[in-house]
Amino acid sequence: MKATIAVLPGDGIGQEITDSAIRVLDTINTRFKHDFKTEVALVGSSAYDKFGVHLPEETIEICKNADAILFGAVGGPVSDQESPRWKDAEKNVILGLRKKFDLFANLRPLRVWPGTESFSPLKPELVKGMDVLIIRELVSGVYFGPRRRYEQDGQQVAEETNRYTWNEIERVVRVAFVSATKRKNRLTVVDKANVLETSRLWREVVRSVQKDFPSVAVDFMFIDNATVQLVKAPATFDVIVTDNMFGDILSDLGGSIVGSLGLLPSASLNEKKFGLYEPVHGSAPDIAGKGIANPTAQILSLAMLLRHTFDLQKEADAIESAVFACLLADERTKDLMPSGENGLSTTDFTNAVIDKLQR
């Protein structure tokens, strides 16, 4: 296969971990006889330094001409968030790309691989076999609805609007149903339909779409109960679909259950299978340049890119198997080691993954 991938390293550890993913991609090219090329573009502080904006038109054009986007991380030190170089960088870049390319479906796999149960803060018997896919609507809802602040009766008032259309819900719900048919044919819809009118509309849409997927068992769960059940019995879920805000909450909670944000990839897709693939962790400026960043989530995001945009299942499986073979062999970066123990550097972990890919 011949294709171009736009690589947006961004800030902090973004450069280091995207470098790791590109090296893995080069190995995939060699092993499977592909011709994937990469084109690097600026976002975040480096873009601001050169263009005066966090997401320049030059970068958008590179993304438009690519077949997929591999994204690193954006954001700076907490103590410097109000400086022009960093202010609203994450919002400008991430939300900007989501809207520009209509990346409405966010896929967050939460998988505890055999032998990695000890990473979780929960008891091993609770997380054993956990393999959950959270699908979050990404470009509508309260995060994108109208908002305003004003003064009334001598006090400040703030308002946000949680708005959804039938079509906005239907397209992400269909992604969820299709995903369920490729897994265990179980779909959980998380909402707050006892209170919210938007959630009631979500239920109507789900029941309508369900007629096209008779093999999929559907259950509805309120968000408050879902957070409890995800902690008490995470392995009982298969595919979860929900709105933007609830998906934000659940996916971060699920990440903490798996045990490390450094293990969690994600995909954000549009209707043409064009996607932005990124680790769910941040830019970690405190460890940038030290060579100790964990590139696992970035490498697994590359696997998702190959799987979802290019339908290259064998290649994606090979990457995932190599990564988790390393983890099981205690070839890990420091963040995944017991307290006080040193782990592999970013480069050495990447070398270990590549070594297993080449076998």
Contacts in CASP RR format, 6 or more apart in sequence:
PFRMAT RR
TARGET T0000
AUTHOR 0000-0000-0000
METHOD contacts of the structure
MODEL  1
MKATIAVLPGDGIGQEITDSAIRVLDTINTRFKHDFKTEVALVGSSAYDK
FGVHLPEETIEICKNADAILFGAVGGPVSDQESPRWKDAEKNVILGLRKK
FDLFANLRPLRVWPGTESFSPLKPELVKGMDVLIIRELVSGVYFGPRRRY
EQDGQQVAEETNRYTWNEIERVVRVAFVSATKRKNRLTVVDKANVLETSR
LWREVVRSVQKDFPSVAVDFMFIDNATVQLVKAPATFDVIVTDNMFGDIL
SDLGGSIVGSLGLLPSASLNEKKFGLYEPVHGSAPDIAGKGIANPTAQIL
SLAMLLRHTFDLQKEADAIESAVFACLLADERTKDLMPSGENGLSTTDFT
NAVIDKLQR
1 34 0 8 1.000
1 35 0 8 1.000
1 36 0 8 1.000
1 310 0 8 1.000
1 312 0 8 1.000
2 34 0 8 1.000
2 35 0 8 1.000
2 36 0 8 1.000
2 37 0 8 1.000
3 35 0 8 1.000
3 36 0 8 1.000
3 37 0 8 1.000
3 67 0 8 1.000
3 68 0 8 1.000
3 310 0 8 1.000
4 36 0 8 1.000
4 37 0 8 1.000
4 38 0 8 1.000
4 39 0 8 1.000
4 65 0 8 1.000
4 66 0 8 1.000
4 67 0 8 1.000
5 25 0 8 1.000
5 36 0 8 1.000
5 37 0 8 1.000
5 38 0 8 1.000
5 39 0 8 1.000
5 66 0 8 1.000
5 67 0 8 1.000
5 68 0 8 1.000
5 69 0 8 1.000
5 70 0 8 1.000
5 305 0 8 1.000
6 38 0 8 1.000
6 39 0 8 1.000
6 40 0 8 1.000
6 41 0 8 1.000
6 59 0 8 1.000
6 62 0 8 1.000
6 63 0 8 1.000
6 65 0 8 1.000
6 66 0 8 1.000
6 68 0 8 1.000
6 69 0 8 1.000
6 70 0 8 1.000
7 18 0 8 1.000
7 21 0 8 1.000
7 22 0 8 1.000
7 38 0 8 1.000
7 39 0 8 1.000
7 40 0 8 1.000
7 41 0 8 1.000
7 69 0 8 1.000
7 70 0 8 1.000
8 18 0 8 1.000
8 40 0 8 1.000
8 41 0 8 1.000
8 42 0 8 1.000
8 43 0 8 1.000
8 59 0 8 1.000
8 63 0 8 1.000
8 69 0 8 1.000
8 70 0 8 1.000
8 71 0 8 1.000
8 72 0 8 1.000
9 15 0 8 1.000
9 18 0 8 1.000
9 19 0 8 1.000
9 40 0 8 1.000
9 72 0 8 1.000
10 42 0 8 1.000
10 43 0 8 1.000
10 44 0 8 1.000
10 45 0 8 1.000
10 46 0 8 1.000
10 71 0 8 1.000
10 72 0 8 1.000
10 73 0 8 1.000
10 74 0 8 1.000
10 283 0 8 1.000
11 44 0 8 1.000
11 45 0 8 1.000
11 46 0 8 1.000
11 73 0 8 1.000
11 74 0 8 1.000
11 75 0 8 1.000
11 76 0 8 1.000
11 89 0 8 1.000
11 283 0 8 1.000
11 285 0 8 1.000
11 288 0 8 1.000
12 73 0 8 1.000
12 75 0 8 1.000
12 76 0 8 1.000
12 283 0 8 1.000
12 284 0 8 1.000
12 285 0 8 1.000
12 288 0 8 1.000
12 289 0 8 1.000
13 73 0 8 1.000
13 282 0 8 1.000
13 283 0 8 1.000
13 284 0 8 1.000
13 285 0 8 1.000
13 287 0 8 1.000
13 288 0 8 1.000
13 289 0 8 1.000
13 293 0 8 1.000
14 72 0 8 1.000
14 73 0 8 1.000
14 283 0 8 1.000
14 288 0 8 1.000
14 293 0 8 1.000
14 298 0 8 1.000
16 288 0 8 1.000
16 289 0 8 1.000
16 291 0 8 1.000
16 293 0 8 1.000
16 295 0 8 1.000
16 346 0 8 1.000
17 72 0 8 1.000
17 73 0 8 1.000
17 279 0 8 1.000
17 293 0 8 1.000
17 294 0 8 1.000
17 295 0 8 1.000
17 297 0 8 1.000
17 298 0 8 1.000
17 346 0 8 1.000
18 70 0 8 1.000
18 72 0 8 1.000
18 298 0 8 1.000
20 295 0 8 1.000
20 298 0 8 1.000
20 299 0 8 1.000
20 346 0 8 1.000
20 347 0 8 1.000
20 349 0 8 1.000
20 350 0 8 1.000
21 70 0 8 1.000
21 295 0 8 1.000
21 298 0 8 1.000
21 299 0 8 1.000
21 301 0 8 1.000
21 302 0 8 1.000
22 38 0 8 1.000
23 350 0 8 1.000
23 354 0 8 1.000
24 299 0 8 1.000
24 302 0 8 1.000
24 319 0 8 1.000
24 350 0 8 1.000
24 353 0 8 1.000
24 354 0 8 1.000
24 357 0 8 1.000
25 36 0 8 1.000
25 38 0 8 1.000
25 302 0 8 1.000
27 354 0 8 1.000
27 357 0 8 1.000
27 358 0 8 1.000
28 34 0 8 1.000
28 36 0 8 1.000
28 306 0 8 1.000
28 315 0 8 1.000
28 318 0 8 1.000
28 319 0 8 1.000
28 357 0 8 1.000
29 35 0 8 1.000
29 36 0 8 1.000
31 318 0 8 1.000
31 357 0 8 1.000
31 358 0 8 1.000
32 312 0 8 1.000
32 314 0 8 1.000
32 315 0 8 1.000
34 312 0 8 1.000
34 315 0 8 1.000
38 70 0 8 1.000
39 62 0 8 1.000
39 65 0 8 1.000
39 66 0 8 1.000
41 58 0 8 1.000
41 59 0 8 1.000
41 62 0 8 1.000
41 63 0 8 1.000
42 50 0 8 1.000
42 51 0 8 1.000
42 56 0 8 1.000
42 58 0 8 1.000
42 59 0 8 1.000
43 54 0 8 1.000
43 55 0 8 1.000
43 59 0 8 1.000
43 71 0 8 1.000
43 74 0 8 1.000
43 93 0 8 1.000
44 54 0 8 1.000
44 55 0 8 1.000
44 74 0 8 1.000
44 75 0 8 1.000
44 89 0 8 1.000
44 92 0 8 1.000
44 93 0 8 1.000
45 54 0 8 1.000
45 75 0 8 1.000
45 76 0 8 1.000
45 85 0 8 1.000
45 86 0 8 1.000
45 89 0 8 1.000
47 53 0 8 1.000
47 54 0 8 1.000
47 55 0 8 1.000
47 56 0 8 1.000
47 59 0 8 1.000
48 54 0 8 1.000
48 84 0 8 1.000
48 85 0 8 1.000
48 89 0 8 1.000
49 85 0 8 1.000
50 56 0 8 1.000
51 58 0 8 1.000
53 92 0 8 1.000
54 74 0 8 1.000
54 88 0 8 1.000
54 89 0 8 1.000
54 92 0 8 1.000
54 93 0 8 1.000
55 92 0 8 1.000
55 93 0 8 1.000
55 96 0 8 1.000
55 97 0 8 1.000
60 100 0 8 1.000
63 69 0 8 1.000
63 97 0 8 1.000
63 100 0 8 1.000
63 101 0 8 1.000
67 274 0 8 1.000
67 309 0 8 1.000
67 310 0 8 1.000
68 274 0 8 1.000
68 275 0 8 1.000
68 276 0 8 1.000
68 277 0 8 1.000
68 305 0 8 1.000
68 309 0 8 1.000
68 310 0 8 1.000
69 97 0 8 1.000
69 101 0 8 1.000
69 275 0 8 1.000
69 276 0 8 1.000
69 277 0 8 1.000
70 277 0 8 1.000
70 278 0 8 1.000
70 298 0 8 1.000
70 301 0 8 1.000
70 302 0 8 1.000
70 305 0 8 1.000
71 97 0 8 1.000
71 276 0 8 1.000
71 277 0 8 1.000
71 278 0 8 1.000
71 301 0 8 1.000
72 278 0 8 1.000
72 279 0 8 1.000
72 298 0 8 1.000
73 278 0 8 1.000
73 279 0 8 1.000
73 281 0 8 1.000
73 282 0 8 1.000
73 283 0 8 1.000
73 284 0 8 1.000
74 89 0 8 1.000
74 90 0 8 1.000
74 93 0 8 1.000
74 94 0 8 1.000
74 282 0 8 1.000
74 283 0 8 1.000
75 86 0 8 1.000
75 89 0 8 1.000
75 90 0 8 1.000
75 282 0 8 1.000
75 283 0 8 1.000
75 285 0 8 1.000
76 86 0 8 1.000
76 89 0 8 1.000
76 283 0 8 1.000
76 285 0 8 1.000
77 86 0 8 1.000
77 285 0 8 1.000
77 286 0 8 1.000
80 86 0 8 1.000
81 87 0 8 1.000
95 143 0 8 1.000
95 144 0 8 1.000
97 103 0 8 1.000
97 276 0 8 1.000
98 104 0 8 1.000
98 138 0 8 1.000
98 139 0 8 1.000
98 268 0 8 1.000
98 276 0 8 1.000
99 139 0 8 1.000
99 144 0 8 1.000
101 270 0 8 1.000
101 274 0 8 1.000
101 275 0 8 1.000
101 276 0 8 1.000
102 139 0 8 1.000
102 270 0 8 1.000
102 271 0 8 1.000
103 138 0 8 1.000
103 139 0 8 1.000
103 268 0 8 1.000
103 269 0 8 1.000
103 270 0 8 1.000
103 274 0 8 1.000
103 275 0 8 1.000
103 276 0 8 1.000
104 137 0 8 1.000
104 138 0 8 1.000
104 139 0 8 1.000
104 140 0 8 1.000
104 168 0 8 1.000
104 171 0 8 1.000
104 172 0 8 1.000
104 269 0 8 1.000
104 270 0 8 1.000
104 271 0 8 1.000
105 135 0 8 1.000
105 136 0 8 1.000
105 137 0 8 1.000
105 138 0 8 1.000
105 171 0 8 1.000
105 172 0 8 1.000
105 175 0 8 1.000
105 268 0 8 1.000
105 269 0 8 1.000
105 270 0 8 1.000
106 134 0 8 1.000
106 135 0 8 1.000
106 136 0 8 1.000
106 137 0 8 1.000
106 138 0 8 1.000
106 247 0 8 1.000
106 251 0 8 1.000
106 266 0 8 1.000
106 267 0 8 1.000
106 268 0 8 1.000
106 269 0 8 1.000
107 133 0 8 1.000
107 134 0 8 1.000
107 135 0 8 1.000
107 175 0 8 1.000
107 179 0 8 1.000
107 266 0 8 1.000
107 267 0 8 1.000
107 268 0 8 1.000
107 269 0 8 1.000
107 304 0 8 1.000
107 308 0 8 1.000
108 133 0 8 1.000
108 134 0 8 1.000
108 135 0 8 1.000
108 136 0 8 1.000
108 251 0 8 1.000
108 264 0 8 1.000
108 266 0 8 1.000
108 280 0 8 1.000
109 131 0 8 1.000
109 132 0 8 1.000
109 133 0 8 1.000
109 134 0 8 1.000
109 264 0 8 1.000
109 265 0 8 1.000
109 304 0 8 1.000
110 130 0 8 1.000
110 131 0 8 1.000
110 132 0 8 1.000
110 133 0 8 1.000
110 134 0 8 1.000
110 234 0 8 1.000
110 251 0 8 1.000
110 254 0 8 1.000
110 255 0 8 1.000
110 257 0 8 1.000
110 258 0 8 1.000
110 264 0 8 1.000
111 130 0 8 1.000
111 131 0 8 1.000
111 132 0 8 1.000
111 258 0 8 1.000
112 119 0 8 1.000
112 120 0 8 1.000
112 127 0 8 1.000
112 128 0 8 1.000
112 129 0 8 1.000
112 130 0 8 1.000
112 131 0 8 1.000
112 235 0 8 1.000
112 258 0 8 1.000
113 324 0 8 1.000
113 327 0 8 1.000
113 328 0 8 1.000
114 128 0 8 1.000
114 129 0 8 1.000
114 328 0 8 1.000
115 328 0 8 1.000
116 263 0 8 1.000
116 324 0 8 1.000
116 327 0 8 1.000
116 328 0 8 1.000
117 124 0 8 1.000
117 127 0 8 1.000
117 128 0 8 1.000
118 124 0 8 1.000
119 258 0 8 1.000
119 259 0 8 1.000
119 260 0 8 1.000
119 263 0 8 1.000
119 336 0 8 1.000
120 126 0 8 1.000
120 127 0 8 1.000
120 257 0 8 1.000
120 258 0 8 1.000
120 259 0 8 1.000
121 256 0 8 1.000
121 257 0 8 1.000
121 259 0 8 1.000
122 231 0 8 1.000
122 234 0 8 1.000
122 257 0 8 1.000
126 232 0 8 1.000
126 233 0 8 1.000
126 234 0 8 1.000
126 235 0 8 1.000
127 234 0 8 1.000
127 235 0 8 1.000
127 257 0 8 1.000
127 258 0 8 1.000
128 235 0 8 1.000
129 235 0 8 1.000
130 234 0 8 1.000
130 235 0 8 1.000
130 257 0 8 1.000
130 258 0 8 1.000
131 235 0 8 1.000
131 238 0 8 1.000
132 230 0 8 1.000
132 234 0 8 1.000
132 237 0 8 1.000
132 238 0 8 1.000
132 239 0 8 1.000
132 240 0 8 1.000
132 254 0 8 1.000
133 179 0 8 1.000
133 183 0 8 1.000
133 238 0 8 1.000
133 239 0 8 1.000
133 240 0 8 1.000
134 240 0 8 1.000
134 241 0 8 1.000
134 242 0 8 1.000
134 247 0 8 1.000
134 250 0 8 1.000
134 251 0 8 1.000
134 254 0 8 1.000
135 172 0 8 1.000
135 175 0 8 1.000
135 176 0 8 1.000
135 179 0 8 1.000
135 239 0 8 1.000
135 240 0 8 1.000
135 241 0 8 1.000
135 242 0 8 1.000
136 172 0 8 1.000
136 241 0 8 1.000
136 242 0 8 1.000
136 243 0 8 1.000
136 244 0 8 1.000
136 246 0 8 1.000
136 247 0 8 1.000
136 248 0 8 1.000
136 250 0 8 1.000
136 251 0 8 1.000
137 164 0 8 1.000
137 168 0 8 1.000
137 169 0 8 1.000
137 172 0 8 1.000
137 241 0 8 1.000
137 242 0 8 1.000
137 243 0 8 1.000
137 244 0 8 1.000
137 247 0 8 1.000
138 172 0 8 1.000
138 244 0 8 1.000
138 268 0 8 1.000
139 168 0 8 1.000
139 244 0 8 1.000
140 163 0 8 1.000
140 164 0 8 1.000
140 165 0 8 1.000
140 168 0 8 1.000
140 243 0 8 1.000
140 244 0 8 1.000
141 162 0 8 1.000
141 163 0 8 1.000
141 164 0 8 1.000
141 198 0 8 1.000
141 243 0 8 1.000
141 244 0 8 1.000
141 245 0 8 1.000
142 160 0 8 1.000
142 161 0 8 1.000
142 162 0 8 1.000
142 163 0 8 1.000
142 244 0 8 1.000
142 245 0 8 1.000
143 244 0 8 1.000
143 245 0 8 1.000
143 248 0 8 1.000
144 163 0 8 1.000
144 244 0 8 1.000
145 160 0 8 1.000
145 161 0 8 1.000
145 162 0 8 1.000
145 163 0 8 1.000
146 160 0 8 1.000
146 161 0 8 1.000
146 163 0 8 1.000
147 158 0 8 1.000
147 159 0 8 1.000
147 160 0 8 1.000
147 161 0 8 1.000
148 158 0 8 1.000
148 159 0 8 1.000
149 156 0 8 1.000
149 157 0 8 1.000
149 158 0 8 1.000
149 159 0 8 1.000
150 156 0 8 1.000
150 157 0 8 1.000
151 157 0 8 1.000
162 196 0 8 1.000
162 198 0 8 1.000
162 243 0 8 1.000
162 245 0 8 1.000
163 198 0 8 1.000
164 198 0 8 1.000
164 201 0 8 1.000
164 202 0 8 1.000
164 243 0 8 1.000
166 201 0 8 1.000
166 205 0 8 1.000
169 201 0 8 1.000
169 202 0 8 1.000
169 205 0 8 1.000
170 205 0 8 1.000
170 208 0 8 1.000
170 209 0 8 1.000
171 271 0 8 1.000
172 241 0 8 1.000
173 202 0 8 1.000
173 205 0 8 1.000
173 206 0 8 1.000
173 209 0 8 1.000
173 241 0 8 1.000
174 209 0 8 1.000
174 212 0 8 1.000
175 241 0 8 1.000
175 269 0 8 1.000
176 187 0 8 1.000
176 239 0 8 1.000
176 241 0 8 1.000
177 187 0 8 1.000
177 209 0 8 1.000
177 210 0 8 1.000
177 212 0 8 1.000
177 213 0 8 1.000
177 216 0 8 1.000
178 213 0 8 1.000
179 239 0 8 1.000
180 186 0 8 1.000
180 187 0 8 1.000
180 213 0 8 1.000
180 216 0 8 1.000
180 238 0 8 1.000
180 239 0 8 1.000
181 213 0 8 1.000
181 215 0 8 1.000
181 216 0 8 1.000
183 238 0 8 1.000
183 239 0 8 1.000
184 238 0 8 1.000
185 215 0 8 1.000
185 216 0 8 1.000
185 217 0 8 1.000
185 238 0 8 1.000
186 216 0 8 1.000
186 217 0 8 1.000
186 219 0 8 1.000
186 237 0 8 1.000
186 238 0 8 1.000
186 239 0 8 1.000
187 216 0 8 1.000
187 217 0 8 1.000
187 218 0 8 1.000
187 219 0 8 1.000
187 238 0 8 1.000
187 239 0 8 1.000
187 240 0 8 1.000
187 241 0 8 1.000
188 218 0 8 1.000
188 219 0 8 1.000
188 220 0 8 1.000
188 221 0 8 1.000
188 226 0 8 1.000
188 237 0 8 1.000
188 238 0 8 1.000
188 239 0 8 1.000
188 240 0 8 1.000
188 241 0 8 1.000
189 202 0 8 1.000
189 203 0 8 1.000
189 206 0 8 1.000
189 218 0 8 1.000
189 219 0 8 1.000
189 220 0 8 1.000
189 221 0 8 1.000
189 240 0 8 1.000
189 241 0 8 1.000
189 242 0 8 1.000
190 221 0 8 1.000
190 222 0 8 1.000
190 223 0 8 1.000
190 226 0 8 1.000
190 240 0 8 1.000
190 241 0 8 1.000
190 242 0 8 1.000
190 246 0 8 1.000
190 247 0 8 1.000
190 250 0 8 1.000
191 199 0 8 1.000
191 202 0 8 1.000
191 203 0 8 1.000
191 220 0 8 1.000
191 221 0 8 1.000
191 222 0 8 1.000
191 223 0 8 1.000
191 242 0 8 1.000
191 243 0 8 1.000
191 246 0 8 1.000
192 199 0 8 1.000
192 222 0 8 1.000
192 223 0 8 1.000
192 224 0 8 1.000
192 246 0 8 1.000
193 199 0 8 1.000
193 200 0 8 1.000
193 202 0 8 1.000
193 203 0 8 1.000
193 220 0 8 1.000
193 222 0 8 1.000
194 222 0 8 1.000
198 243 0 8 1.000
199 243 0 8 1.000
202 243 0 8 1.000
203 220 0 8 1.000
206 218 0 8 1.000
206 220 0 8 1.000
206 241 0 8 1.000
210 216 0 8 1.000
210 218 0 8 1.000
221 229 0 8 1.000
223 242 0 8 1.000
223 246 0 8 1.000
223 249 0 8 1.000
223 250 0 8 1.000
226 240 0 8 1.000
226 242 0 8 1.000
226 246 0 8 1.000
226 250 0 8 1.000
227 249 0 8 1.000
227 250 0 8 1.000
227 253 0 8 1.000
229 236 0 8 1.000
229 237 0 8 1.000
230 237 0 8 1.000
230 250 0 8 1.000
230 253 0 8 1.000
230 254 0 8 1.000
230 257 0 8 1.000
231 253 0 8 1.000
231 257 0 8 1.000
234 254 0 8 1.000
234 257 0 8 1.000
240 250 0 8 1.000
242 250 0 8 1.000
251 266 0 8 1.000
251 280 0 8 1.000
252 280 0 8 1.000
255 261 0 8 1.000
255 264 0 8 1.000
255 280 0 8 1.000
258 264 0 8 1.000
260 294 0 8 1.000
260 335 0 8 1.000
260 336 0 8 1.000
261 279 0 8 1.000
261 280 0 8 1.000
261 281 0 8 1.000
261 282 0 8 1.000
261 297 0 8 1.000
262 279 0 8 1.000
262 280 0 8 1.000
262 281 0 8 1.000
262 294 0 8 1.000
262 296 0 8 1.000
262 297 0 8 1.000
262 335 0 8 1.000
263 294 0 8 1.000
263 296 0 8 1.000
263 297 0 8 1.000
263 300 0 8 1.000
263 336 0 8 1.000
264 279 0 8 1.000
264 280 0 8 1.000
264 281 0 8 1.000
264 297 0 8 1.000
264 300 0 8 1.000
265 277 0 8 1.000
265 278 0 8 1.000
265 279 0 8 1.000
265 280 0 8 1.000
265 297 0 8 1.000
265 298 0 8 1.000
265 300 0 8 1.000
265 301 0 8 1.000
265 303 0 8 1.000
265 304 0 8 1.000
266 277 0 8 1.000
266 278 0 8 1.000
266 279 0 8 1.000
266 280 0 8 1.000
266 301 0 8 1.000
266 304 0 8 1.000
267 275 0 8 1.000
267 276 0 8 1.000
267 277 0 8 1.000
267 301 0 8 1.000
267 304 0 8 1.000
267 305 0 8 1.000
267 308 0 8 1.000
268 275 0 8 1.000
268 276 0 8 1.000
268 277 0 8 1.000
268 278 0 8 1.000
269 275 0 8 1.000
269 308 0 8 1.000
269 309 0 8 1.000
273 308 0 8 1.000
273 309 0 8 1.000
274 309 0 8 1.000
275 305 0 8 1.000
275 308 0 8 1.000
275 309 0 8 1.000
277 301 0 8 1.000
277 302 0 8 1.000
277 304 0 8 1.000
277 305 0 8 1.000
278 298 0 8 1.000
278 301 0 8 1.000
279 297 0 8 1.000
279 298 0 8 1.000
279 300 0 8 1.000
279 301 0 8 1.000
280 297 0 8 1.000
281 297 0 8 1.000
284 293 0 8 1.000
287 293 0 8 1.000
291 345 0 8 1.000
291 346 0 8 1.000
291 347 0 8 1.000
292 333 0 8 1.000
292 334 0 8 1.000
292 335 0 8 1.000
292 345 0 8 1.000
292 346 0 8 1.000
293 333 0 8 1.000
293 346 0 8 1.000
294 333 0 8 1.000
294 335 0 8 1.000
294 336 0 8 1.000
294 346 0 8 1.000
294 349 0 8 1.000
295 333 0 8 1.000
295 346 0 8 1.000
295 349 0 8 1.000
295 350 0 8 1.000
296 323 0 8 1.000
296 327 0 8 1.000
296 333 0 8 1.000
296 349 0 8 1.000
299 319 0 8 1.000
299 323 0 8 1.000
299 350 0 8 1.000
299 353 0 8 1.000
300 319 0 8 1.000
300 320 0 8 1.000
300 323 0 8 1.000
302 319 0 8 1.000
303 315 0 8 1.000
303 316 0 8 1.000
303 317 0 8 1.000
303 319 0 8 1.000
303 320 0 8 1.000
303 323 0 8 1.000
304 316 0 8 1.000
306 312 0 8 1.000
306 315 0 8 1.000
306 316 0 8 1.000
306 319 0 8 1.000
307 313 0 8 1.000
307 316 0 8 1.000
318 357 0 8 1.000
319 353 0 8 1.000
319 357 0 8 1.000
321 356 0 8 1.000
322 353 0 8 1.000
322 354 0 8 1.000
322 356 0 8 1.000
322 357 0 8 1.000
323 353 0 8 1.000
325 356 0 8 1.000
326 332 0 8 1.000
326 349 0 8 1.000
326 352 0 8 1.000
326 353 0 8 1.000
326 356 0 8 1.000
327 336 0 8 1.000
329 352 0 8 1.000
331 344 0 8 1.000
331 349 0 8 1.000
331 352 0 8 1.000
332 343 0 8 1.000
332 344 0 8 1.000
332 349 0 8 1.000
333 343 0 8 1.000
333 344 0 8 1.000
333 345 0 8 1.000
333 346 0 8 1.000
333 349 0 8 1.000
334 341 0 8 1.000
334 342 0 8 1.000
334 343 0 8 1.000
334 344 0 8 1.000
336 343 0 8 1.000
337 343 0 8 1.000
344 352 0 8 1.000
END
